[in-house]
C-alpha cells in the first residue's frame, strides 16, 4: 500500500514538473522584449523614433505576456489584437521602408516562436 502511494506521488510530481516546463516554454514564446539598439540599427531609426519605438515595444511586450496567460480559447484573438495595435502604432512612427522591414522582422519572430 505504501509503495502504491509513493509511486502515485512520484508520478504526480513528474506530471506537474512536465506541465510547469511546458507552461514556462509557452510563456517564453510570448516574451517580445527586444534589443532596441539592434532594432534601431535594423530599421535605421533617428533619435526621436528610437524613444517612441522603445515605448511601443514595451507596451507590445506587456500585451503579449498577457496573451501568454490567457486561456487557449482567448489567446488567438488577444494575440491578433496585440499585433494589430503594435503594427498600427509602428505605422504611425516609421516611414514606409522602415515599416516594411519591421513587419518582416515581426513576422519572422512570430513564426520562429511558433505563434504563427
N, CA, C and O atoms as CSV, one atom per row, in Angstrom:
chain,resi,resn,atom,element,x,y,z
A,1,UNK,N,N,0.816,-1.184,0.000
A,1,UNK,CA,C,0.000,0.000,0.000
A,1,UNK,C,C,0.866,1.256,0.000
A,1,UNK,O,O,0.608,2.190,-0.759
A,2,UNK,N,N,1.889,1.280,0.846
A,2,UNK,CA,C,2.790,2.429,0.912
A,2,UNK,C,C,3.529,2.611,-0.412
A,2,UNK,O,O,3.755,3.735,-0.860
A,3,UNK,N,N,3.897,1.510,-1.022
A,3,UNK,CA,C,4.604,1.572,-2.308
A,3,UNK,C,C,3.698,2.186,-3.377
A,3,UNK,O,O,4.163,2.972,-4.203
A,4,UNK,N,N,2.444,1.842,-3.369
A,4,UNK,CA,C,1.485,2.388,-4.334
A,4,UNK,C,C,1.318,3.892,-4.129
A,4,UNK,O,O,1.280,4.649,-5.099
A,5,UNK,N,N,1.218,4.321,-2.892
A,5,UNK,CA,C,1.074,5.746,-2.585
A,5,UNK,C,C,2.327,6.513,-3.015
A,5,UNK,O,O,2.231,7.587,-3.608
A,6,UNK,N,N,3.498,5.954,-2.714
A,6,UNK,CA,C,4.754,6.603,-3.093
A,6,UNK,C,C,4.857,6.713,-4.614
A,6,UNK,O,O,5.295,7.741,-5.132
A,7,UNK,N,N,4.461,5.673,-5.325
A,7,UNK,CA,C,4.514,5.692,-6.782
A,7,UNK,C,C,3.531,6.726,-7.342
A,7,UNK,O,O,3.862,7.438,-8.290
A,8,UNK,N,N,2.354,6.816,-6.777
A,8,UNK,CA,C,1.361,7.793,-7.232
A,8,UNK,C,C,1.859,9.215,-7.014
A,8,UNK,O,O,1.696,10.073,-7.883
A,9,UNK,N,N,2.465,9.467,-5.860
A,9,UNK,CA,C,3.009,10.798,-5.589
A,9,UNK,C,C,4.147,11.149,-6.546
A,9,UNK,O,O,4.244,12.282,-7.016
A,10,UNK,N,N,4.994,10.185,-6.826
A,10,UNK,CA,C,6.103,10.410,-7.755
A,10,UNK,C,C,5.587,10.745,-9.150
A,10,UNK,O,O,6.103,11.651,-9.805
A,11,UNK,N,N,4.576,10.020,-9.600
A,11,UNK,CA,C,4.017,10.274,-10.926
A,11,UNK,C,C,3.336,11.645,-10.976
A,11,UNK,O,O,3.416,12.342,-11.987
A,12,UNK,N,N,2.670,12.028,-9.891
A,12,UNK,CA,C,2.008,13.337,-9.840
A,12,UNK,C,C,3.031,14.455,-9.908
A,12,UNK,O,O,2.829,15.435,-10.626
A,13,UNK,N,N,4.121,14.325,-9.174
A,13,UNK,CA,C,5.173,15.337,-9.186
A,13,UNK,C,C,5.812,15.419,-10.570
A,13,UNK,O,O,6.061,16.514,-11.073
A,14,UNK,N,N,6.079,14.274,-11.186
A,14,UNK,CA,C,6.677,14.269,-12.527
A,14,UNK,C,C,5.747,14.926,-13.545
A,14,UNK,O,O,6.201,15.678,-14.408
A,15,UNK,N,N,4.458,14.646,-13.447
A,15,UNK,CA,C,3.483,15.258,-14.352
A,15,UNK,C,C,3.439,16.765,-14.141
A,15,UNK,O,O,3.416,17.525,-15.109
A,16,UNK,N,N,3.426,17.202,-12.889
A,16,UNK,CA,C,3.378,18.635,-12.585
A,16,UNK,C,C,4.631,19.339,-13.091
A,16,UNK,O,O,4.539,20.453,-13.606
A,17,UNK,N,N,5.797,18.716,-12.958
A,17,UNK,CA,C,7.033,19.306,-13.468
A,17,UNK,C,C,6.972,19.445,-14.977
A,17,UNK,O,O,7.402,20.458,-15.529
A,18,UNK,N,N,6.441,18.435,-15.644
A,18,UNK,CA,C,6.302,18.497,-17.100
A,18,UNK,C,C,5.367,19.620,-17.522
A,18,UNK,O,O,5.641,20.326,-18.492
A,19,UNK,N,N,4.276,19.787,-16.808
A,19,UNK,CA,C,3.331,20.862,-17.116
A,19,UNK,C,C,3.959,22.228,-16.866
A,19,UNK,O,O,3.779,23.148,-17.663
A,20,UNK,N,N,4.700,22.368,-15.754
A,20,UNK,CA,C,5.355,23.640,-15.458
A,20,UNK,C,C,6.383,23.989,-16.532
A,20,UNK,O,O,6.486,25.142,-16.950
A,21,UNK,N,N,7.134,22.996,-16.969
A,21,UNK,CA,C,8.131,23.228,-18.017
A,21,UNK,C,C,7.445,23.627,-19.323
A,21,UNK,O,O,7.911,24.530,-20.017
A,22,UNK,N,N,6.346,22.962,-19.660
A,22,UNK,CA,C,5.598,23.293,-20.872
A,22,UNK,C,C,5.044,24.713,-20.786
A,22,UNK,O,O,5.140,25.468,-21.753
A,23,UNK,N,N,4.469,25.086,-19.650
A,23,UNK,CA,C,3.933,26.429,-19.457
A,23,UNK,C,C,5.037,27.478,-19.534
A,23,UNK,O,O,4.832,28.548,-20.106
A,24,UNK,N,N,6.218,27.180,-18.958
A,24,UNK,CA,C,7.335,28.111,-18.983
A,24,UNK,C,C,7.812,28.325,-20.417
A,24,UNK,O,O,8.101,29.459,-20.801
A,25,UNK,N,N,7.902,27.266,-21.214
A,25,UNK,CA,C,8.293,27.393,-22.622
A,25,UNK,C,C,7.252,28.208,-23.371
A,25,UNK,O,O,7.595,29.028,-24.221
A,26,UNK,N,N,5.989,27.985,-23.061
A,26,UNK,CA,C,4.910,28.711,-23.711
A,26,UNK,C,C,5.010,30.202,-23.408
A,26,UNK,O,O,4.858,31.028,-24.308
A,27,UNK,N,N,5.261,30.547,-22.167
A,27,UNK,CA,C,5.385,31.945,-21.775
A,27,UNK,C,C,6.593,32.572,-22.459
A,27,UNK,O,O,6.523,33.719,-22.901
A,28,UNK,N,N,7.689,31.847,-22.552
A,28,UNK,CA,C,8.886,32.377,-23.199
A,28,UNK,C,C,8.640,32.704,-24.668
A,28,UNK,O,O,9.224,33.655,-25.188
A,29,UNK,N,N,7.797,31.946,-25.342
A,29,UNK,CA,C,7.495,32.206,-26.747
A,29,UNK,C,C,6.816,33.564,-26.912
A,29,UNK,O,O,6.964,34.206,-27.952
A,30,UNK,N,N,6.083,34.001,-25.908
A,30,UNK,CA,C,5.363,35.258,-25.969
A,30,UNK,C,C,6.179,36.445,-25.452
A,30,UNK,O,O,5.705,37.580,-25.483
A,31,UNK,N,N,7.379,36.195,-24.986
A,31,UNK,CA,C,8.238,37.267,-24.495
A,31,UNK,C,C,8.775,38.048,-25.694
A,31,UNK,O,O,9.630,37.554,-26.429
A,32,UNK,N,N,8.274,39.259,-25.888
A,32,UNK,CA,C,8.630,40.060,-27.063
A,32,UNK,C,C,9.580,41.205,-26.738
A,32,UNK,O,O,9.659,42.176,-27.490
A,33,UNK,N,N,10.295,41.099,-25.633
A,33,UNK,CA,C,11.291,42.130,-25.349
A,33,UNK,C,C,12.389,42.053,-26.390
A,33,UNK,O,O,12.867,40.971,-26.731
A,34,UNK,N,N,12.784,43.215,-26.892
A,34,UNK,CA,C,13.806,43.258,-27.942
A,34,UNK,C,C,14.942,44.178,-27.521
A,34,UNK,O,O,14.796,45.025,-26.640
A,35,UNK,N,N,16.053,43.988,-28.168
A,35,UNK,CA,C,17.195,44.876,-28.006
A,35,UNK,C,C,16.916,46.095,-28.883
A,35,UNK,O,O,17.014,46.016,-30.107
A,36,UNK,N,N,16.574,47.201,-28.270
A,36,UNK,CA,C,16.173,48.396,-29.007
A,36,UNK,C,C,17.303,48.910,-29.889
A,36,UNK,O,O,17.047,49.378,-30.999
A,37,UNK,N,N,18.536,48.835,-29.427
A,37,UNK,CA,C,19.630,49.335,-30.261
A,37,UNK,C,C,19.786,48.506,-31.531
A,37,UNK,O,O,20.095,49.049,-32.592
A,38,UNK,N,N,19.574,47.199,-31.432
A,38,UNK,CA,C,19.642,46.346,-32.630
A,38,UNK,C,C,18.464,46.635,-33.566
A,38,UNK,O,O,18.632,46.685,-34.784
A,39,UNK,N,N,17.282,46.824,-32.995
A,39,UNK,CA,C,16.110,47.152,-33.801
A,39,UNK,C,C,16.295,48.515,-34.465
A,39,UNK,O,O,15.951,48.688,-35.634
A,40,UNK,N,N,16.835,49.479,-33.724
A,40,UNK,CA,C,17.078,50.818,-34.272
A,40,UNK,C,C,18.056,50.751,-35.438
A,40,UNK,O,O,17.896,51.449,-36.439
A,41,UNK,N,N,19.050,49.921,-35.298
A,41,UNK,CA,C,20.039,49.766,-36.379
A,41,UNK,C,C,19.394,49.112,-37.601
A,41,UNK,O,O,19.605,49.551,-38.731
A,42,UNK,N,N,18.615,48.071,-37.368
A,42,UNK,CA,C,17.967,47.358,-38.476
A,42,UNK,C,C,16.981,48.253,-39.220
A,42,UNK,O,O,16.842,48.158,-40.439
A,43,UNK,N,N,16.301,49.121,-38.478
A,43,UNK,CA,C,15.289,49.991,-39.081
A,43,UNK,C,C,15.836,51.370,-39.453
A,43,UNK,O,O,15.137,52.176,-40.067
A,44,UNK,N,N,17.086,51.635,-39.078
A,44,UNK,CA,C,17.722,52.934,-39.319
A,44,UNK,C,C,16.884,54.075,-38.731
A,44,UNK,O,O,16.502,55.020,-39.421
A,45,UNK,N,N,16.618,53.946,-37.435
A,45,UNK,CA,C,15.786,54.932,-36.738
A,45,UNK,C,C,16.582,56.169,-36.363
A,45,UNK,O,O,17.780,56.088,-36.091
A,46,UNK,N,N,15.914,57.312,-36.348
A,46,UNK,CA,C,16.539,58.522,-35.816
A,46,UNK,C,C,16.293,58.558,-34.307
A,46,UNK,O,O,15.575,57.712,-33.775
A,47,UNK,N,N,16.883,59.527,-33.622
A,47,UNK,CA,C,16.808,59.548,-32.157
A,47,UNK,C,C,15.380,59.711,-31.636
A,47,UNK,O,O,15.029,59.122,-30.613
A,48,UNK,N,N,14.557,60.496,-32.320
A,48,UNK,CA,C,13.167,60.649,-31.894
A,48,UNK,C,C,12.394,59.340,-32.043
A,48,UNK,O,O,11.592,58.976,-31.183
A,49,UNK,N,N,12.645,58.652,-33.129
A,49,UNK,CA,C,11.955,57.385,-33.374
A,49,UNK,C,C,12.369,56.330,-32.357
A,49,UNK,O,O,11.540,55.530,-31.924
A,50,UNK,N,N,13.631,56.321,-31.976
A,50,UNK,CA,C,14.122,55.309,-31.032
A,50,UNK,C,C,13.333,55.364,-29.727
A,50,UNK,O,O,12.887,54.334,-29.223
A,51,UNK,N,N,13.163,56.546,-29.193
A,51,UNK,CA,C,12.446,56.699,-27.926
A,51,UNK,C,C,10.996,56.231,-28.047
A,51,UNK,O,O,10.486,55.532,-27.171
A,52,UNK,N,N,10.347,56.618,-29.126
A,52,UNK,CA,C,8.947,56.244,-29.319
A,52,UNK,C,C,8.806,54.751,-29.574
A,52,UNK,O,O,7.902,54.114,-29.035
A,53,UNK,N,N,9.692,54.186,-30.392
A,53,UNK,CA,C,9.651,52.747,-30.677
A,53,UNK,C,C,9.892,51.952,-29.396
A,53,UNK,O,O,9.266,50.913,-29.185
A,54,UNK,N,N,10.776,52.424,-28.557
A,54,UNK,CA,C,11.037,51.727,-27.298
A,54,UNK,C,C,9.768,51.679,-26.444
A,54,UNK,O,O,9.450,50.637,-25.871
A,55,UNK,N,N,9.052,52.779,-26.355
A,55,UNK,CA,C,7.801,52.818,-25.599
A,55,UNK,C,C,6.780,51.844,-26.191
A,55,UNK,O,O,6.143,51.091,-25.454
A,56,UNK,N,N,6.623,51.854,-27.511
A,56,UNK,CA,C,5.664,50.965,-28.182
A,56,UNK,C,C,6.054,49.508,-27.975
A,56,UNK,O,O,5.186,48.664,-27.754
A,57,UNK,N,N,7.338,49.203,-28.043
A,57,UNK,CA,C,7.793,47.828,-27.861
A,57,UNK,C,C,7.558,47.338,-26.442
A,57,UNK,O,O,7.215,46.174,-26.238
A,58,UNK,N,N,7.738,48.210,-25.461
A,58,UNK,CA,C,7.466,47.823,-24.069
A,58,UNK,C,C,5.982,47.521,-23.883
A,58,UNK,O,O,5.614,46.565,-23.201
A,59,UNK,N,N,5.143,48.339,-24.490
A,59,UNK,CA,C,3.699,48.114,-24.425
A,59,UNK,C,C,3.340,46.789,-25.107
A,59,UNK,O,O,2.556,46.010,-24.565
A,60,UNK,N,N,3.899,46.529,-26.275
A,60,UNK,CA,C,3.634,45.291,-27.007
A,60,UNK,C,C,4.103,44.079,-26.203
A,60,UNK,O,O,3.419,43.056,-26.155
A,61,UNK,N,N,5.247,44.197,-25.588
A,61,UNK,CA,C,5.765,43.096,-24.773
A,61,UNK,C,C,4.824,42.781,-23.611
A,61,UNK,O,O,4.563,41.613,-23.323
A,62,UNK,N,N,4.315,43.816,-22.945
A,62,UNK,CA,C,3.354,43.595,-21.842
A,62,UNK,C,C,2.081,42.929,-22.352
A,62,UNK,O,O,1.561,42.009,-21.721
A,63,UNK,N,N,1.582,43.392,-23.490
A,63,UNK,CA,C,0.362,42.808,-24.049
A,63,UNK,C,C,0.573,41.341,-24.414
A,63,UNK,O,O,-0.309,40.513,-24.188
A,64,UNK,N,N,1.726,41.019,-24.973
A,64,UNK,CA,C,1.987,39.626,-25.351
A,64,UNK,C,C,2.148,38.734,-24.125
A,64,UNK,O,O,1.793,37.557,-24.176
A,65,UNK,N,N,2.670,39.261,-23.035
A,65,UNK,CA,C,2.745,38.463,-21.811
A,65,UNK,C,C,1.343,38.213,-21.261
A,65,UNK,O,O,1.089,37.164,-20.670
A,66,UNK,N,N,0.437,39.163,-21.449
A,66,UNK,CA,C,-0.962,38.944,-21.069
A,66,UNK,C,C,-1.587,37.873,-21.957
A,66,UNK,O,O,-2.399,37.075,-21.488
A,67,UNK,N,N,-1.222,37.850,-23.216
A,67,UNK,CA,C,-1.713,36.810,-24.129
A,67,UNK,C,C,-1.235,35.445,-23.643
A,67,UNK,O,O,-1.997,34.478,-23.667
A,68,UNK,N,N,0.003,35.362,-23.208
A,68,UNK,CA,C,0.558,34.086,-22.731
A,68,UNK,C,C,-0.228,33.535,-21.555
A,68,UNK,O,O,-0.328,32.318,-21.393
A,69,UNK,N,N,-0.782,34.403,-20.741
A,69,UNK,CA,C,-1.517,33.968,-19.563
A,69,UNK,C,C,-2.999,33.747,-19.830
A,69,UNK,O,O,-3.731,33.305,-18.945
A,70,UNK,N,N,-3.445,34.053,-21.046
A,70,UNK,CA,C,-4.853,33.860,-21.407
A,70,UNK,C,C,-5.125,32.375,-21.648
A,70,UNK,O,O,-4.201,31.580,-21.817
A,71,UNK,N,N,-6.396,32.023,-21.660
A,71,UNK,CA,C,-6.767,30.638,-21.943
A,71,UNK,C,C,-6.515,30.342,-23.420
A,71,UNK,O,O,-6.386,31.254,-24.236
A,72,UNK,N,N,-6.450,29.074,-23.744
A,72,UNK,CA,C,-6.209,28.657,-25.134
A,72,UNK,C,C,-7.253,29.246,-26.081
A,72,UNK,O,O,-6.933,29.597,-27.217
A,73,UNK,N,N,-8.491,29.354,-25.621
A,73,UNK,CA,C,-9.570,29.864,-26.461
A,73,UNK,C,C,-9.425,31.364,-26.712
A,73,UNK,O,O,-9.729,31.845,-27.803
A,74,UNK,N,N,-8.964,32.098,-25.705
A,74,UNK,CA,C,-8.839,33.551,-25.812
A,74,UNK,C,C,-7.576,33.994,-26.542
A,74,UNK,O,O,-7.520,35.085,-27.110
A,75,UNK,N,N,-6.569,33.134,-26.517
A,75,UNK,CA,C,-5.244,33.514,-26.995
A,75,UNK,C,C,-5.199,34.035,-28.434
A,75,UNK,O,O,-4.613,35.094,-28.654
A,76,UNK,N,N,-5.784,33.353,-29.427
A,76,UNK,CA,C,-5.664,33.858,-30.807
A,76,UNK,C,C,-6.230,35.266,-30.988
A,76,UNK,O,O,-5.621,36.102,-31.656
A,77,UNK,N,N,-7.379,35.523,-30.401
A,77,UNK,CA,C,-7.995,36.849,-30.546
A,77,UNK,C,C,-7.159,37.915,-29.846
A,77,UNK,O,O,-6.936,38.992,-30.400
A,78,UNK,N,N,-6.698,37.623,-28.636
A,78,UNK,CA,C,-5.894,38.595,-27.903
A,78,UNK,C,C,-4.568,38.856,-28.605
A,78,UNK,O,O,-4.092,39.990,-28.639
A,79,UNK,N,N,-3.975,37.808,-29.163
A,79,UNK,CA,C,-2.706,37.995,-29.866
A,79,UNK,C,C,-2.908,38.848,-31.110
A,79,UNK,O,O,-2.107,39.739,-31.394
A,80,UNK,N,N,-3.974,38.578,-31.849
A,80,UNK,CA,C,-4.235,39.359,-33.059
A,80,UNK,C,C,-4.452,40.834,-32.717
A,80,UNK,O,O,-3.979,41.718,-33.431
A,81,UNK,N,N,-5.161,41.090,-31.635
A,81,UNK,CA,C,-5.378,42.481,-31.212
A,81,UNK,C,C,-4.066,43.149,-30.825
A,81,UNK,O,O,-3.826,44.302,-31.182
A,82,UNK,N,N,-3.219,42.434,-30.100
A,82,UNK,CA,C,-1.926,42.995,-29.685
A,82,UNK,C,C,-1.048,43.285,-30.900
A,82,UNK,O,O,-0.422,44.342,-30.981
A,83,UNK,N,N,-1.003,42.354,-31.833
A,83,UNK,CA,C,-0.187,42.539,-33.040
A,83,UNK,C,C,-0.733,43.696,-33.871
A,83,UNK,O,O,0.033,44.534,-34.345
A,84,UNK,N,N,-2.039,43.746,-34.049
A,84,UNK,CA,C,-2.638,44.836,-34.832
A,84,UNK,C,C,-2.377,46.199,-34.197
A,84,UNK,O,O,-2.098,47.170,-34.900
A,85,UNK,N,N,-2.467,46.271,-32.881
A,85,UNK,CA,C,-2.211,47.532,-32.181
A,85,UNK,C,C,-0.738,47.929,-32.354
A,85,UNK,O,O,-0.426,49.097,-32.588
A,86,UNK,N,N,0.155,46.947,-32.238
A,86,UNK,CA,C,1.578,47.221,-32.413
A,86,UNK,C,C,1.859,47.722,-33.832
A,86,UNK,O,O,2.580,48.701,-34.021
A,87,UNK,N,N,1.289,47.049,-34.811
A,87,UNK,CA,C,1.506,47.467,-36.198
A,87,UNK,C,C,0.929,48.857,-36.465
A,87,UNK,O,O,1.541,49.649,-37.182
A,88,UNK,N,N,-0.217,49.158,-35.909
A,88,UNK,CA,C,-0.815,50.480,-36.094
A,88,UNK,C,C,0.085,51.563,-35.484
A,88,UNK,O,O,0.298,52.614,-36.090
A,89,UNK,N,N,0.603,51.301,-34.297
A,89,UNK,CA,C,1.497,52.259,-33.654
A,89,UNK,C,C,2.783,52.447,-34.455
A,89,UNK,O,O,3.253,53.570,-34.639
A,90,UNK,N,N,3.338,51.345,-34.923
A,90,UNK,CA,C,4.579,51.419,-35.690
A,90,UNK,C,C,4.354,52.096,-37.042
A,90,UNK,O,O,5.239,52.791,-37.540
A,91,UNK,N,N,3.209,51.901,-37.619
A,91,UNK,CA,C,2.885,52.544,-38.902
A,91,UNK,C,C,2.913,54.055,-38.752
A,91,UNK,O,O,3.318,54.775,-39.664
A,92,UNK,N,N,2.481,54.521,-37.601
A,92,UNK,CA,C,2.456,55.949,-37.320
A,92,UNK,C,C,3.875,56.506,-37.131
A,92,UNK,O,O,4.151,57.644,-37.509
A,93,UNK,N,N,4.762,55.712,-36.551
A,93,UNK,CA,C,6.114,56.164,-36.198
A,93,UNK,C,C,7.097,56.050,-37.366
A,93,UNK,O,O,7.926,56.935,-37.574
A,94,UNK,N,N,7.001,54.971,-38.117
A,94,UNK,CA,C,8.008,54.635,-39.129
A,94,UNK,C,C,7.622,55.128,-40.515
A,94,UNK,O,O,6.445,55.321,-40.821
A,95,UNK,N,N,8.646,55.327,-41.351
A,95,UNK,CA,C,8.358,55.611,-42.758
A,95,UNK,C,C,8.058,54.285,-43.465
A,95,UNK,O,O,8.148,53.221,-42.853
A,96,UNK,N,N,7.711,54.349,-44.720
A,96,UNK,CA,C,7.260,53.160,-45.459
A,96,UNK,C,C,8.309,52.037,-45.484
A,96,UNK,O,O,7.982,50.877,-45.233
A,97,UNK,N,N,9.560,52.382,-45.785
A,97,UNK,CA,C,10.620,51.359,-45.830
A,97,UNK,C,C,10.883,50.756,-44.458
A,97,UNK,O,O,11.044,49.543,-44.329
A,98,UNK,N,N,10.926,51.593,-43.442
A,98,UNK,CA,C,11.135,51.106,-42.080
A,98,UNK,C,C,9.987,50.194,-41.658
A,98,UNK,O,O,10.206,49.156,-41.034
A,99,UNK,N,N,8.776,50.586,-42.000
A,99,UNK,CA,C,7.602,49.802,-41.623
A,99,UNK,C,C,7.630,48.427,-42.300
A,99,UNK,O,O,7.365,47.414,-41.654
A,100,UNK,N,N,7.945,48.390,-43.586
A,100,UNK,CA,C,8.023,47.098,-44.287
A,100,UNK,C,C,9.067,46.196,-43.639
A,100,UNK,O,O,8.831,45.000,-43.463
A,101,UNK,N,N,10.208,46.756,-43.285
A,101,UNK,CA,C,11.258,45.972,-42.617
A,101,UNK,C,C,10.763,45.483,-41.258
A,101,UNK,O,O,10.999,44.332,-40.891
A,102,UNK,N,N,10.085,46.342,-40.516
A,102,UNK,CA,C,9.563,45.949,-39.203
A,102,UNK,C,C,8.556,44.812,-39.323
A,102,UNK,O,O,8.586,43.868,-38.533
A,103,UNK,N,N,7.673,44.897,-40.298
A,103,UNK,CA,C,6.667,43.843,-40.496
A,103,UNK,C,C,7.362,42.516,-40.787
A,103,UNK,O,O,6.950,41.478,-40.270
A,104,UNK,N,N,8.401,42.538,-41.601
A,104,UNK,CA,C,9.149,41.297,-41.879
A,104,UNK,C,C,9.785,40.749,-40.611
A,104,UNK,O,O,9.709,39.550,-40.343
A,105,UNK,N,N,10.410,41.620,-39.833
A,105,UNK,CA,C,11.045,41.182,-38.585
A,105,UNK,C,C,10.013,40.588,-37.634
A,105,UNK,O,O,10.247,39.538,-37.036
A,106,UNK,N,N,8.882,41.252,-37.495
A,106,UNK,CA,C,7.833,40.757,-36.597
A,106,UNK,C,C,7.291,39.416,-37.074
A,106,UNK,O,O,7.118,38.500,-36.269
A,107,UNK,N,N,7.021,39.288,-38.368
A,107,UNK,CA,C,6.506,38.027,-38.899
A,107,UNK,C,C,7.487,36.878,-38.698
A,107,UNK,O,O,7.088,35.775,-38.323
A,108,UNK,N,N,8.759,37.133,-38.944
A,108,UNK,CA,C,9.771,36.087,-38.743
A,108,UNK,C,C,9.842,35.707,-37.273
A,108,UNK,O,O,9.929,34.526,-36.936
A,109,UNK,N,N,9.806,36.706,-36.396
A,109,UNK,CA,C,9.872,36.443,-34.957
A,109,UNK,C,C,8.683,35.593,-34.502
A,109,UNK,O,O,8.859,34.605,-33.788
A,110,UNK,N,N,7.490,35.973,-34.911
A,110,UNK,CA,C,6.294,35.205,-34.526
A,110,UNK,C,C,6.347,33.793,-35.098
A,110,UNK,O,O,5.989,32.832,-34.416
A,111,UNK,N,N,6.787,33.664,-36.334
A,111,UNK,CA,C,6.893,32.343,-36.965
A,111,UNK,C,C,7.927,31.472,-36.237
A,111,UNK,O,O,7.658,30.307,-35.943
A,112,UNK,N,N,9.096,32.030,-35.949
A,112,UNK,CA,C,10.150,31.266,-35.288
A,112,UNK,C,C,9.748,30.817,-33.885
A,112,UNK,O,O,10.251,29.810,-33.387
A,113,UNK,N,N,8.865,31.543,-33.264
A,113,UNK,CA,C,8.417,31.185,-31.912
A,113,UNK,C,C,7.177,30.308,-31.918
A,113,UNK,O,O,6.643,29.960,-30.865
A,114,UNK,N,N,6.725,29.955,-33.117
A,114,UNK,CA,C,5.568,29.070,-33.236
A,114,UNK,C,C,4.249,29.755,-32.948
A,114,UNK,O,O,3.271,29.087,-32.614
A,115,UNK,N,N,4.200,31.063,-33.069
A,115,UNK,CA,C,2.985,31.805,-32.772
A,115,UNK,C,C,2.186,32.108,-34.032
A,115,UNK,O,O,1.074,32.627,-33.938
A,116,UNK,N,N,2.709,31.804,-35.178
A,116,UNK,CA,C,2.000,31.998,-36.451
A,116,UNK,C,C,2.026,30.731,-37.234
A,116,UNK,O,O,1.485,30.677,-38.338
